[in-house]
């Protein structure tokens, strides 16, 4: 994963969500090499990534089964990991994980996640 430490990540969250307050911190942002290359090379893909981040930031867990969404809601209160997944007909499935300690948020394609 490539580390992307956006000094103004809070400002970027405000831009993509239109909100000024959030229920959790995101820490550093790490992006898989494949996602990073596609953001640079595929017009429109970066919009999908930022839209997915925006949904994650506002606790819209995307295309997960309801029991996994409920687990995220519990982890939001208890301090556990937060995982969301977003499907796109052209680009596939993107997963976003915020670490339990909120020090890092990682984004990668679903087939890059080691379960």
Residue frames as a rotation matrix with the C-alpha (Angstrom) as fourth column:
UNK 1
0.578 0.816 0.000 0.00
0.816 -0.578 0.000 0.00
0.000 0.000 -1.000 0.00
UNK 2
-0.403 -0.647 0.648 1.18
0.603 -0.720 -0.344 3.51
0.688 0.252 0.680 -0.75
UNK 3
-0.156 0.292 -0.944 0.93
0.897 -0.359 -0.259 5.97
-0.414 -0.887 -0.206 2.11
UNK 4
-0.291 0.128 0.948 -0.73
0.497 -0.826 0.264 9.26
0.817 0.548 0.176 1.34
UNK 5
-0.295 0.146 -0.944 -0.62
0.911 -0.256 -0.324 11.54
-0.289 -0.956 -0.057 4.34
UNK 6
-0.053 0.366 0.929 -2.89
0.596 -0.735 0.324 14.39
0.801 0.571 -0.179 3.40
UNK 7
-0.903 -0.344 -0.258 -2.12
0.411 -0.515 -0.752 17.22
0.126 -0.785 0.607 5.80
UNK 8
-0.724 0.689 -0.021 -5.53
-0.673 -0.713 -0.195 18.64
-0.150 -0.128 0.981 5.01
UNK 9
-0.893 0.384 -0.234 -7.45
0.263 0.867 0.423 15.34
0.365 0.316 -0.876 5.08
UNK 10
-0.432 0.774 -0.462 -10.09
0.645 -0.093 -0.759 16.91
-0.630 -0.626 -0.459 7.31
UNK 11
-0.342 0.264 -0.902 -10.50
-0.481 -0.873 -0.073 19.73
-0.807 0.409 0.426 4.79
UNK 12
-0.860 0.010 -0.510 -10.74
-0.467 0.386 0.795 17.20
0.205 0.923 -0.327 1.95
UNK 13
-0.747 0.642 -0.174 -13.44
0.664 0.704 -0.252 15.32
-0.039 -0.304 -0.952 3.88
UNK 14
-0.264 0.658 -0.706 -15.35
0.183 -0.684 -0.706 18.58
-0.947 -0.315 0.060 4.21
UNK 15
-0.558 -0.018 -0.830 -15.06
-0.717 -0.492 0.493 19.19
-0.417 0.870 0.262 0.47
UNK 16
-0.882 0.145 -0.449 -16.25
-0.225 0.706 0.671 15.75
0.415 0.693 -0.590 -0.62
UNK 17
-0.599 0.682 -0.420 -19.05
0.789 0.591 -0.166 15.42
0.135 -0.431 -0.892 1.93
UNK 18
-0.201 0.510 0.837 -20.19
0.097 -0.839 0.535 19.00
0.975 0.188 0.119 2.42
UNK 19
0.811 0.466 -0.354 -20.03
0.348 0.104 0.932 18.41
0.471 -0.879 -0.078 6.19
UNK 20
0.197 -0.752 0.629 -17.88
-0.562 -0.612 -0.556 19.96
0.804 -0.244 -0.543 8.88
UNK 21
-0.116 -0.196 0.974 -18.29
-0.954 0.294 -0.055 17.35
-0.275 -0.936 -0.221 11.65
UNK 22
-0.016 -0.002 -1.000 -17.67
-0.555 0.832 0.007 13.61
0.831 0.555 -0.014 11.50
UNK 23
0.853 0.458 0.252 -18.31
-0.470 0.461 0.753 10.65
0.228 -0.760 0.608 13.79
UNK 24
0.738 -0.656 0.157 -14.76
0.433 0.639 0.635 9.28
-0.517 -0.401 0.756 13.53
UNK 25
0.308 -0.761 -0.571 -11.21
-0.680 -0.595 0.428 10.27
-0.666 0.256 -0.701 12.57
UNK 26
0.986 0.075 -0.146 -9.54
-0.161 0.616 -0.771 8.76
0.032 0.784 0.619 9.52
UNK 27
0.429 -0.897 0.107 -5.84
0.117 0.173 0.978 9.17
-0.896 -0.407 0.179 10.34
UNK 28
-0.529 -0.684 -0.502 -3.37
-0.531 -0.196 0.825 8.68
-0.662 0.703 -0.259 7.50
UNK 29
0.676 0.721 -0.151 -4.72
-0.539 0.343 -0.770 7.49
-0.503 0.602 0.620 4.17
UNK 30
-0.547 -0.789 0.280 -3.10
-0.353 0.521 0.777 4.49
-0.759 0.326 -0.564 2.49
UNK 31
0.548 0.683 -0.483 -4.03
-0.709 0.075 -0.701 3.51
-0.442 0.727 0.525 -1.06
UNK 32
0.404 -0.405 0.820 -3.09
0.386 0.888 0.249 0.32
-0.829 0.216 0.515 -2.89
UNK 33
-0.624 -0.725 -0.292 -0.73
-0.029 -0.352 0.936 0.76
-0.781 0.592 0.199 -5.81
UNK 34
-0.664 0.432 0.611 -3.44
0.748 0.385 0.541 -0.46
-0.001 0.816 -0.578 -8.20
UNK 35
0.452 0.856 -0.251 -5.93
0.857 -0.495 -0.142 2.10
-0.246 -0.151 -0.957 -6.94
UNK 36
0.159 -0.475 -0.865 -3.32
0.101 -0.864 0.493 4.85
-0.982 -0.166 -0.090 -7.09
UNK 37
-0.847 -0.504 0.169 -2.39
0.182 0.024 0.983 4.00
-0.500 0.863 0.071 -10.69
UNK 38
-0.327 0.803 0.499 -6.03
0.935 0.196 0.297 3.87
0.141 0.564 -0.814 -11.74
UNK 39
0.484 0.473 -0.736 -6.67
0.619 -0.780 -0.094 7.24
-0.618 -0.410 -0.671 -10.08
UNK 40
-0.201 -0.681 -0.704 -3.89
-0.163 -0.686 0.709 8.68
-0.966 0.258 0.027 -12.24
UNK 41
-0.927 -0.372 0.037 -4.68
-0.066 0.261 0.963 6.80
-0.368 0.891 -0.267 -15.46
UNK 42
-0.583 0.777 0.238 -8.45
0.781 0.456 0.426 6.26
0.223 0.434 -0.873 -15.65
UNK 43
-0.866 0.307 0.394 -10.56
-0.282 -0.952 0.122 9.33
0.413 -0.005 0.911 -16.13
UNK 44
0.116 0.984 0.131 -13.47
-0.605 -0.035 0.796 9.24
0.788 -0.172 0.591 -13.73
UNK 45
0.162 -0.085 -0.983 -12.03
0.493 0.870 0.006 6.60
0.855 -0.485 0.183 -11.42
UNK 46
-0.847 -0.522 -0.103 -10.73
0.359 -0.418 -0.835 9.20
0.392 -0.744 0.541 -8.97
UNK 47
-0.451 0.778 0.437 -14.30
-0.735 -0.602 0.314 10.54
0.507 -0.179 0.843 -8.69
UNK 48
0.441 0.592 -0.675 -15.51
-0.141 0.788 0.600 7.05
0.887 -0.169 0.430 -7.77
UNK 49
-0.281 -0.630 -0.724 -12.78
0.694 0.387 -0.606 6.77
0.663 -0.673 0.329 -5.10
UNK 50
-0.961 -0.113 0.254 -13.59
-0.061 -0.805 -0.590 10.17
0.271 -0.583 0.766 -3.55
UNK 51
-0.082 0.991 0.107 -17.34
-0.743 -0.132 0.656 9.48
0.665 -0.026 0.747 -3.68
UNK 52
0.345 0.137 -0.929 -16.69
0.291 0.925 0.245 6.17
0.892 -0.355 0.279 -1.92
UNK 53
-0.705 -0.632 -0.321 -14.56
0.549 -0.200 -0.811 7.94
0.448 -0.749 0.489 0.71
UNK 54
-0.714 0.485 0.505 -17.32
-0.548 -0.836 0.029 10.49
0.436 -0.257 0.862 1.21
UNK 55
0.342 0.873 -0.347 -19.85
-0.434 0.474 0.766 7.71
0.833 -0.112 0.542 1.81
UNK 56
0.025 -0.432 -0.902 -17.48
0.650 0.693 -0.313 5.96
0.760 -0.578 0.298 4.24
UNK 57
-0.867 -0.463 0.183 -16.91
0.210 -0.674 -0.708 9.22
0.452 -0.576 0.682 6.15
UNK 58
-0.476 0.764 0.436 -20.64
-0.829 -0.555 0.068 9.69
0.294 -0.329 0.897 6.72
UNK 59
-0.676 0.091 0.731 -21.11
-0.433 0.754 -0.494 6.05
-0.596 -0.651 -0.471 7.84
UNK 60
0.611 0.699 -0.371 -22.77
-0.742 0.342 -0.577 4.85
-0.277 0.627 0.728 4.65
UNK 61
-0.068 -0.716 0.695 -21.17
-0.446 0.645 0.621 1.42
-0.893 -0.268 -0.363 4.57
UNK 62
-0.461 -0.196 -0.865 -22.09
-0.876 -0.054 0.479 0.83
-0.140 0.979 -0.147 0.94
UNK 63
0.233 0.539 -0.809 -22.72
-0.788 0.592 0.167 -2.58
0.569 0.599 0.563 -0.53
UNK 64
-0.870 -0.487 0.071 -22.22
-0.415 0.647 -0.640 -4.70
0.266 -0.586 -0.765 2.59
UNK 65
-0.273 0.781 -0.561 -24.71
0.482 0.616 0.623 -7.21
0.833 -0.101 -0.545 3.96
UNK 66
0.447 0.573 0.687 -26.92
-0.234 -0.666 0.708 -5.76
0.864 -0.477 -0.164 6.71
UNK 67
0.902 -0.128 -0.412 -25.19
0.425 0.434 0.795 -7.76
0.077 -0.892 0.446 9.48
UNK 68
-0.104 -0.994 0.045 -21.82
0.985 -0.109 -0.136 -6.27
0.140 0.030 0.990 8.52
UNK 69
-0.195 0.132 0.972 -23.32
0.138 -0.977 0.161 -2.77
0.971 0.166 0.172 8.45
UNK 70
0.833 0.542 0.112 -24.68
-0.072 -0.093 0.993 -3.39
0.549 -0.835 -0.038 11.95
UNK 71
0.516 -0.740 -0.432 -21.22
0.855 0.419 0.306 -4.53
-0.045 -0.527 0.849 13.09
UNK 72
-0.404 -0.638 0.655 -19.76
0.666 -0.696 -0.267 -1.28
0.627 0.328 0.707 11.74
UNK 73
0.267 0.584 0.766 -22.37
-0.174 -0.753 0.635 0.71
0.948 -0.303 -0.099 13.67
UNK 74
0.954 0.028 -0.299 -21.40
0.269 0.359 0.894 -1.19
0.133 -0.933 0.335 16.84
UNK 75
0.144 -0.988 -0.063 -17.69
0.989 0.145 -0.013 -0.69
0.022 -0.061 0.998 16.13
UNK 76
-0.049 -0.082 0.995 -18.28
0.315 -0.947 -0.062 3.01
0.948 0.310 0.072 15.60
UNK 77
0.708 0.406 0.577 -19.42
-0.407 -0.433 0.804 3.27
0.576 -0.805 -0.141 19.22
UNK 78
0.959 -0.280 0.033 -17.02
0.153 0.616 0.773 0.66
-0.237 -0.737 0.634 20.66
UNK 79
0.419 -0.844 -0.334 -13.93
-0.718 -0.533 0.448 1.75
-0.557 0.052 -0.829 18.74
UNK 80
0.168 -0.338 0.926 -13.53
0.319 0.908 0.273 -1.25
-0.933 0.249 0.261 16.41
UNK 81
-0.853 -0.509 0.119 -12.52
0.224 -0.149 0.963 -1.37
-0.472 0.848 0.241 12.75
UNK 82
0.219 0.887 -0.406 -14.83
-0.241 -0.354 -0.904 0.21
-0.946 0.296 0.137 10.19
UNK 83
-0.803 -0.459 0.380 -15.10
0.200 0.394 0.897 -1.43
-0.561 0.797 -0.224 6.78
UNK 84
0.287 0.878 -0.382 -17.16
-0.335 -0.282 -0.899 -0.38
-0.898 0.386 0.213 3.79
UNK 85
-0.635 -0.425 0.645 -17.42
0.419 0.512 0.750 -1.66
-0.649 0.746 -0.147 0.25
UNK 86
0.154 0.629 -0.762 -18.64
-0.425 -0.654 -0.626 0.07
-0.892 0.420 0.167 -2.90
UNK 87
-0.143 -0.114 0.983 -19.40
0.667 0.723 0.181 -1.53
-0.731 0.682 -0.027 -6.26
UNK 88
-0.014 0.099 -0.995 -19.03
-0.611 -0.788 -0.070 0.12
-0.791 0.607 0.071 -9.63
UNK 89
0.816 0.455 0.356 -20.12
-0.035 0.653 -0.756 -1.49
-0.577 0.605 0.549 -12.89
UNK 90
0.839 -0.529 -0.130 -16.94
-0.224 -0.118 -0.967 -0.44
0.497 0.840 -0.217 -14.70
UNK 91
0.049 -0.928 0.368 -14.28
-0.769 -0.271 -0.580 -0.42
0.638 -0.255 -0.727 -11.96
UNK 92
-0.230 -0.106 -0.967 -15.29
0.296 0.939 -0.173 -3.31
0.927 -0.327 -0.185 -9.72
UNK 93
0.781 0.533 -0.327 -15.47
0.406 -0.035 0.913 -3.33
0.475 -0.846 -0.244 -5.92
UNK 94
-0.204 -0.790 0.578 -13.56
-0.136 -0.562 -0.816 -0.93
0.969 -0.245 0.007 -3.71
UNK 95
0.494 0.311 -0.812 -13.03
0.727 0.365 0.582 -1.56
0.477 -0.878 -0.046 -0.01
UNK 96
-0.030 -0.463 0.886 -12.24
-0.311 -0.838 -0.448 1.05
0.950 -0.289 -0.119 2.62
UNK 97
0.423 0.070 -0.903 -11.02
0.712 0.591 0.379 0.16
0.561 -0.803 0.200 6.11
UNK 98
0.262 -0.347 0.901 -10.46
-0.561 -0.814 -0.150 2.53
0.785 -0.466 -0.408 9.01
UNK 99
-0.472 -0.585 -0.660 -8.24
0.185 0.666 -0.723 0.98
0.862 -0.463 -0.206 11.68
UNK 100
0.271 0.593 -0.758 -9.55
0.814 0.278 0.509 0.36
0.513 -0.755 -0.408 15.18
UNK 101
-0.098 -0.402 -0.910 -7.35
0.857 -0.499 0.128 3.11
-0.506 -0.767 0.394 16.66
UNK 102
0.833 0.552 0.027 -8.38
0.458 -0.663 -0.593 5.51
-0.309 0.506 -0.805 13.82
UNK 103
0.123 -0.888 -0.442 -4.72
-0.036 -0.449 0.893 6.05
-0.992 -0.094 -0.087 12.90
UNK 104
-0.856 -0.444 -0.265 -5.12
-0.304 0.017 0.953 4.95
-0.418 0.896 -0.150 9.28
UNK 105
0.413 0.905 0.099 -7.73
-0.327 0.249 -0.912 4.47
-0.850 0.345 0.398 6.57
UNK 106
-0.704 -0.678 0.210 -6.85
-0.152 0.433 0.889 2.08
-0.694 0.594 -0.408 3.74
UNK 107
0.444 0.821 -0.360 -8.46
-0.610 -0.017 -0.792 1.79
-0.656 0.571 0.493 0.32
UNK 108
-0.760 -0.649 -0.034 -8.02
-0.468 0.510 0.721 -1.06
-0.451 0.564 -0.692 -2.13
UNK 109
-0.215 0.659 -0.721 -9.86
-0.794 0.311 0.522 -3.27
0.568 0.685 0.456 -4.56
UNK 110
0.607 0.577 0.546 -11.87
-0.790 0.515 0.333 -6.09
-0.089 -0.633 0.769 -3.01
UNK 111
0.923 -0.241 -0.301 -9.57
0.127 0.927 -0.354 -8.72
0.364 0.288 0.886 -4.52
UNK 112
-0.018 -0.966 0.259 -6.55
-0.155 -0.254 -0.955 -7.08
0.988 -0.057 -0.145 -2.80
UNK 113
0.216 0.165 0.962 -7.89
-0.943 -0.222 0.249 -7.62
0.255 -0.961 0.107 0.73
UNK 114
-0.609 -0.409 -0.679 -6.43
-0.133 0.897 -0.421 -10.50
0.782 -0.166 -0.601 2.67
UNK 115
0.338 0.833 0.439 -9.15
-0.720 -0.072 0.691 -12.00
0.607 -0.549 0.575 4.84
